Amino acid sequence: MDKAKGKIKEAAGVLTGDEDRKAEGQAEQRKAAAEKETAKKAKADRAEEEARQAERERDKQRREDKGLLDDVTDTLSGGR
């Protein structure tokens, strides 16, 4: 929305010869682009953290499963 608003202000500034309004419109467009990039990075960061958490959970489950298998193997072989 801010990008569109910025474009409108920029165009109005160009049409009326108002350099301040044109610059304000360009600034709003840059701000909108920066906010979009920040949101995109935050989303990527969340996805990376979720992937790390899922990997930790898988590793934990593998360790637990291995521990259960070790118990079964020991029981079958007469160990313990």
C-alpha positions in Angstrom: 0.0 0.0 0.0 2.8 2.4 0.9 4.5 1.7 -2.4 1.4 2.6 -4.3 0.9 5.7 -2.2 4.6 6.6 -2.9 4.2 6.2 -6.6 1.1 8.4 -6.6 2.9 11.1 -4.7 5.9 10.9 -7.0 3.7 11.1 -10.1 1.9 14.1 -8.6 5.2 15.8 -7.9 6.4 15.2 -11.4 3.2 16.5 -12.9 3.1 19.6 -10.7 6.8 20.2 -10.7 6.9 19.8 -6.9 10.3 18.3 -6.2 9.6 17.9 -2.5 6.4 15.8 -3.2 8.3 13.8 -5.8 11.1 13.1 -3.3 8.6 12.2 -0.6 7.0 9.7 -2.9 10.3 8.1 -3.7 11.2 7.9 0.0 7.9 6.2 0.7 8.6 3.6 -2.0 12.1 3.0 -0.6 10.6 2.6 2.9 8.0 0.1 1.6 10.7 -1.9 -0.2 12.8 -2.0 3.0 9.8 -3.1 5.1 9.0 -5.8 2.6 12.7 -7.0 2.6 12.7 -7.0 6.4 9.5 -9.1 6.5 11.0 -11.5 3.9 14.2 -11.9 6.0 12.2 -12.5 9.2 10.1 -15.2 7.5 13.3 -16.9 6.2 14.8 -16.7 9.7 11.7 -18.3 11.2 11.8 -21.0 8.6 15.5 -21.7 9.3 14.8 -21.9 13.0 11.9 -24.3 12.5 14.1 -26.5 10.3 16.8 -26.5 13.0 14.2 -27.4 15.6 12.8 -30.2 13.5 16.3 -31.6 13.0 16.9 -31.5 16.8 13.6 -33.4 17.3 14.6 -36.0 14.7 18.0 -36.4 16.3 16.3 -36.8 19.7 13.9 -39.4 18.3 16.8 -41.3 16.7 18.7 -41.5 20.0 15.5 -42.6 21.8 14.8 -45.3 19.1 18.4 -46.5 19.2 18.2 -46.8 23.0 15.1 -48.9 22.7 16.8 -51.1 20.1 19.8 -51.5 22.3 17.5 -52.7 25.2 15.9 -55.3 22.9 19.2 -56.5 21.6 20.6 -56.8 25.1 17.5 -58.8 26.2 17.7 -61.1 23.2 21.4 -61.8 23.6 21.1 -62.3 27.3 23.1 -59.2 28.1 22.7 -56.8 31.0 
